[in-house]
């Protein structure tokens, strides 16, 4: 069972695509997905931020499927962005991928290991 905790007092307000916390009660399985890049099956990075976001989410769906899970099982998400200007596109891609379901999420601006990696996303899923 998943219970959302999003207090209206004592903490800053969340947004419609973000929730402060999700409690997972009695999970049978937890899946911790490593930072996933916008690389195709040959390991080549998408040429644009949007291509990389599409690849990241395709890759995440494939990893989840290998564990018998879907994006509906994601309970936590961290995005690593090469540039702060990527935040809006990243948020839009997350909202689309999750069908508007808010989850606890953090976006961090960081230098990636390769210059052509623009975004990396890690997730935690529970079923």
N, C-alpha and C positions, 0 to 999 in steps of 0.2 A: 504494500500500500504506500502511496506517495501522498504526503501532506505538505502543502505550501505554507510557509511562514513568511508573511509580509506585513509586519507591524505598521500601523498608520501613525503611531506616536513614538517618540523616543529615538527615532532614527530618520535620516533623510528619506524622502519619498522615492519609491522605485518608479520605473517607467513601464509602459504596457508590454515591452519586450524583455523585461528583466524582473526578476523576483529576488528578494534578499536570501531566501533559503528554501531548500526542499528537504524534507525529512523522508527517508526511505525506511519504512517499518518492515521488519522481517524479510529482507531480501534473500532470495535463494542464490542469486548470482550477482557478482559485481565484475564489470569489465573496465579496465583502465587502458585507454587507447593512447599510445605515444603521440607526440606532436606529429601531425600529418600534413604534408606539404602539397602544394598544387602541382604535382608531377604526374605525367602520364605513365602508362604501363612500361615505357622504356626508360623512365627516370628523367624525362625532359620536362623542364618547367614550362607552364603556360606562358605565352608571350605578354599577356596583359594581366592586370589584377583580377578582372572579371573571369578570365579563363582559369586563373589559378584558384579562385574561389569555387568555381564550378568543379574543378578537378578535386579540390580538397573535400568537398561534400560528397562527390562520387566515391572517392577513396574511403571516406568515413563510412558511407553506407555499405561498401563492400566488406570492410573490416567488421562492422556490426553484424552483417548477414552471416559472416563466417562463424559467428558465435550464436546464431539463431536470434539475433536482436535487430531492432530497427531504430531510427532516430527517435521514435516515441519512448525509447528506454533511456535516452540521455538525461542525466540528472545534474550535470555540471559541465561547464565548457570554459576553456581558456584559449584566447586568441593571442598570438604573437604577431604583431604587425611591424613591418619594416619602416613605416612612416605613419605619423598620426593622421595624415590626410586620408588614410585607408579605412578609418573607423566607420564612416557612414556606409560605405559599400559592404564592409564586413558585417555590420549589423543587419543590413538588408538581406544579405545572403543567409545569415543565421535565421532570421525570421522566416524567410521563404523555406529553408530546409526543415525547420521545426514546425512548419504550418502555423506560425504565430504563437506557439506554446512557449511561455516564458520559463526560463531556467536561470539559476544563478550563473553568472558569466563575468569574466574578467578579460579586459583587453590590455595588453602590455605592448609598448613600443620597444622593440629590441633589434639588435643587429642579428641577422640570420647567418648561418654558417656559409651560405653561398649567396653571392650578390644578386642572383636572379630569383631567389626565393623571396617572395613578397609577403607571404602570410603562412603561418603554421597554426594549426588548431589541434588541441588535445581535448579529449572528452572522458567523462566517467559515465558509464551506463549501468543500470540496475534492473534486474528482472526477478 
